[in-house]
Amino acid sequence: MRLSLTEAKRLGLSVAPIPTTRGTNGRLRKGQMPEDILWMSVRSSYPEAVREYQGAVPGRRFRIDVALVDDKIAIECDGWQYHGKFKSAHATDRERQNLLAVEGWIVLRFTPGQIFKDLAGVTAIIEAAVKQRRALL
């Protein structure tokens, strides 16, 4: 029998999922979430980056996975489980993105597959966005 995390928590079960994926070098990455890998990569190039940033849109409480606040670049890790599985989550993501755009933010979205399989490509896109944004400021 399969339970969702919500169902397991409701039943009082202690659940600690440990993802196992293969990195770009073919080695297993146990326990590393794509958000953590994305954060470490961005932080190594941009020490001013902020994780779980709130305050990008006045009056709204949502968080940006990784934010380059001065450049107004929002970097999101969008897995199917939270961002594509339910129609309401899909609609909420679109609303968030539109509100961020109105406030002048560039929103970059990456899937866990992109992060695990092509971190260099993800990093290149982030760098291009930073260069573009800094050339305008």
BELDAGI-V894334 format. One record per backbone hydrogen bond with DSSP energy under -1.0 kcal/mol. CO is the residue of the C=O (numbers start at 1). NH is the residue of the N-H. Records with the same first field share a line. If there is no record, write none. Layout:
# BELDAGI-V894334
CO=NH  NH
This chain:
# BELDAGI-V894334
4=8
5=9
6=10
7=11
8=13
9=12
19=31
21=29
23=26
27=23
29=21
33=37
34=38
35=39
36=40
37=41
38=42
39=43
40=44
41=45
42=46
46=49
50=67
53=64
57=60
64=53
65=52
66=75
67=50
68=73
72=106
73=68
74=108
75=66
76=110
79=83
80=84  85
86=90
87=91
88=92
89=93
90=94
91=95
92=96
93=97
94=98
95=99
96=100
97=101
98=102
99=103
100=105
101=104
106=74
108=76
110=78
111=115
112=116
113=117
114=118
118=122
119=123
120=124
121=125
122=126
123=127
124=128
125=129
126=130
127=131
128=132
129=133
130=134
131=135
132=136
133=137
